[in-house]
Amino acid sequence: MSQYAVTNPATGVVEATYPTATDGQIQEALAAADAAYADWSRSAVEQRVALLEKVADIYEERAAELAAIITREMGKPISQSLGEIGLVVSIYRYYAKNGPKFLEDEELEVASGGTAVVRKEAVGVLLGIMPWNFPYYQVARLAAPNLMIGNTILLKHAPQCPESALAMEQIFKDAGAAAGLYVNIFATNDQVADIIADRRVQGVSLTGSERAGSAVAEIAGRNLKKVVLELGGSDPFVVLPDADIARTAKLGMRARFGNTGQACNAAKRFIVDSSVYDQFAQALTEQVAGIKSGDPTQKDTFLGPLSSAAAQSGLASQVEDAIAKGATVLAGGKPVTGDGAYFEPTILADVTPQMRAFSEELFGPVAVLYKVDGEEEAIALANNSDYGLGASVHTQDLERAHRIAAQLQAGMVSINEPSGSAAELPFGGVKRSGIGRELGKYGMEEFINRKLVKVSNR
């Protein structure tokens, strides 16, 4: 039985299965991507711009169809699925507009005389290993900048996202991409290891779990291949005494429970000054009480099911561990019985280091509240994590906010708004949250050959 299947998490019903690639099909995909690279890397920049613009156009035209696919595959509420399509369109258009500028030669001063220039060129075939939580957006972050550079893409998607994976491949075909430019592969983990080792593959980009990232990085390291890893997060959401509590609680609810809490850069740890802790806890609890949960195909649903029954079970185990060890439940606290992988929107307080919820990433609709006394304690708790993806600071004192931001161990810090994503802004973390950056101009600097061309003046 194939591991690639659409299992609707709202019902638990397996709706479709897809065959895993044979070893022969993997070799065909590698050969096609390698052959396409030879031509695409020498193509005119204008041709690459035209392709990305056409891809963006097709995403817009098929938005309703594409959104329905991921709502069925992984349970994302339909309004949020449509929002993901809009973000994808902005990414392809951003690189179509700005890519040529990012690829311009860079002239260098030469102390010994003569001239020197750094040319930015493609490196070859890239393997993308993508997760289920943002099926289109995660792929766009890899595909758009690297196709603009002249690299070609082999895309191994999450096993529960085969329909969206095929839809993306079809979009590139319909946009006029040459065979091999973007190839979907329903590969096994063993096949992935062989692909990374293949001499035709020059780099690997993975968005996923810490465990998956470690495994891929180990294989890539043995084979001297560069990796970009975007892994887990346990983002702190720091609330200072002068924050607008009502507004901040509303932002916090959306930052924690959007996409059913299944985002690496979601606000997961609410670190609140003791002087406003009770007020904020009450405001956040009221916001959570107003969440509309249920059928993800309905436009007014904000909280859908978790991605799978396994995800529901795993989250329940983490929450049960915290409760058994003394955590206080301010809202929710348990899985929803019946069909589908639903979980109550939950708020936990009084979480201690002895609990799994203190150090593990909670990938679902569970917020954890911490009470701190003062700025130094807030910073220390925010940094007391193996993760360092995003963080946010909420205060009306911008000087104080910048002072705190400078001390937070994170790849991204937002002030008076939750961590988010935009085509023009670099995305990535430090510590065990990953290696490298995506999006913005930095998204075109990871898998690129900065070729030095020097001319003597003699």
Sequence and secondary structure as in RCSB ss.txt:
>XXXX:A:sequence
MSQYAVTNPATGVVEATYPTATDGQIQEALAAADAAYADWSRSAVEQRVALLEKVADIYEERAAELAAIITREMG
KPISQSLGEIGLVVSIYRYYAKNGPKFLEDEELEVASGGTAVVRKEAVGVLLGIMPWNFPYYQVARLAAPNLMIG
NTILLKHAPQCPESALAMEQIFKDAGAAAGLYVNIFATNDQVADIIADRRVQGVSLTGSERAGSAVAEIAGRNLK
KVVLELGGSDPFVVLPDADIARTAKLGMRARFGNTGQACNAAKRFIVDSSVYDQFAQALTEQVAGIKSGDPTQKD
TFLGPLSSAAAQSGLASQVEDAIAKGATVLAGGKPVTGDGAYFEPTILADVTPQMRAFSEELFGPVAVLYKVDGE
EEAIALANNSDYGLGASVHTQDLERAHRIAAQLQAGMVSINEPSGSAAELPFGGVKRSGIGRELGKYGMEEFINR
KLVKVSNR
>XXXX:A:secstr
  SEEEEETTTTEEEEEE    HHHHHHHHHHHHHHHHHHTTS HHHHHHHHHHHHHHHHHTHHHHHHHHHHHH 
  HHHHHHHHHHHHHHHHHHHHHHHHHTS EEE  TTSSEEEEEEE   EEEEE  SSSTTHHHHHHHHHHHHHT
 EEEEE  TT HHHHHHHHHHHHHTT  TTSEEE    HHHHHHHHHSTTEEEEEEES HHHHHHHHHHHHHTT 
EEEEE    EEEEE TTS HHHHHHHHHHHHHGGGG  TTSEEEEEEETTTHHHHHHHHHHHHHT  BS TTSTT
  B   S HHHHHHHHHHHHHHHHTT EEEE  SB  SSS  B  EEEES  TTSHHHHS   SSEEEEEEESSH
HHHHHHHH SSEESEEEEE S HHHHHHHHTTS  SEEEESS     TTS B  EETTEES BSTGGGGSSS EE
EEEEE   
